[in-house]
């Protein structure tokens, strides 16, 4: 599942998902092909991969019945370079 919102993390670190994942050690790098789009040519991108077990707080309306959600989160992110306007970034769990 792709993460669309910066959810609250309650274990093992407390904070918001994107910040918690950004503090994790890089476990690898990959070269990916970025398709041409909106007047920009096809290109190669070097992305870093981070992952960690986390426990997310359930949405407010489900907290009483659902509880926390333990899962593994993965962050795949292109490192920002000078002149780059929008690096690739995707979070999954």
N, C-alpha and C positions, 0 to 999 in steps of 0.2 A: 504494500500500500504506500502511495506517495504522500508525504506529509505536506499539508497545505497551510497549516497554522502553527504558530510558534507556541506550542502547548507548555504547560507547567510540568516540570520534572520534580518528583519528590524523593527519588532514591536512585543511585547512591549519592548523587549530588543534587542540591536544591537550586532551582533557577528556571530559566526558560530553555527550551529544547535547543534552539540554534546556538546559544551561548555555551551551553554544556557541551555540545558536540564540537564546537570550535576549539575547545580546550583539550580535546582528546589528541593523543599522539597519532601522527600520520602512519598508517599501516601499509601504504603502497601508493603508486602513481600509475596512471594509465594514459595512453594517447587515444583520443577519440576523434572521430570525424564529425564536424559540425556542418550540417547541410546548409546550402545557400538559402538565404531568406531576406525579404524586404530590401533588395538592392545590395546585400552583403554577400561576398563570394564564399564558397565552401572553404573550410579551413581545418587545420589540425589544432586540437586543444589538449594541453597537458592538465589532467585533473588529479587531485589528491583524494584519497579515500580514508575515512575515519569511521570507526564503529565502537559501540559501547552498549552494555546492558543498561537500561534505564527503566524507571517505573513512572508512567505518566498519570497525572490526575485525570479522572473521568470528567466529562463535561458536567457543568454545574447541575443540570437537571437530572443527571444519572448517578451522582455521587453516593446517595444513600443506598441505592440498589446494586450498583456495579462495583464500586471500590476502585482502587488503583489498578492500572494495567501494566504488568511487567512485560517488557519486550526488548528486542535488540534494535537500535537505531543505527542507520548508516548515512553518512554525509559524504557526497561526492561533489567536489568544489574545484573550480578553476581558480588558480591564484591570480590575483589582480596584478596586472603589469601596467607600466606607464602608457598612457594613451588608450587604455582599454575602458570602454564605457559600461559594459554589462557582462561580467564574467558568468560562466555557467555555474549553476548551483542546484542540487537536488537532494532532498532528504527523504529517506525511506524507513519504514519499519514494518 
